[in-house]
Amino acid sequence: MVLRVFVVETYEAMRDSLAMFIESLGHEVISVEEPTGCPHYHTSEGSCSQDEPCGDALIIGQNLPTMKATEFIARKVRGGCKGSVANVAMVCKPWSDGDRLCAKEFGYQIFEMPLRLNELAAWLEQVEARTPLGRKLAPIPG
């Protein structure tokens, strides 16, 4: 199954490297510099008006230009995001106690830098296993 994976990362080299790796695994990648670049993220509350999730997985950097990743993830959950929070991973360098607490509270994955690509690939396999065949995704505005 081809997953649609969003990569939100400030650093272009890291964002591009993640995108290339994920694409090499056969998945579709939409990469943006900050959460406001996501096609369906339109309000500061992160509310979602879609009937289906816009992607299968989200990989997000820890510190972004406009907010911390933990804040963005919390807004997604409170805003009614249709994507599974179990399919969210935050890339950290290093973890803080607050990051660990948020990950435990919301149920998302944390990968510590330096990122081990085999661990990321294994996580994406788990995402794929959790994703129902024939799932529908919201169209991406072009």
Secondary structure, 3 states (H helix, E strand, C coil): CCCEEEEECCCHHHHHHHHHHHHHCCCEEEEECCHHHCCCCCCCCCCCCCCCCCCCEEEEECECCCCEHHHHHHHHHHCCCCCCHHHEEEEECCCCHHHHHHHHHHCCEEEECCCCHHHHHHHHHHHHHHCCCCCCCCCCCC
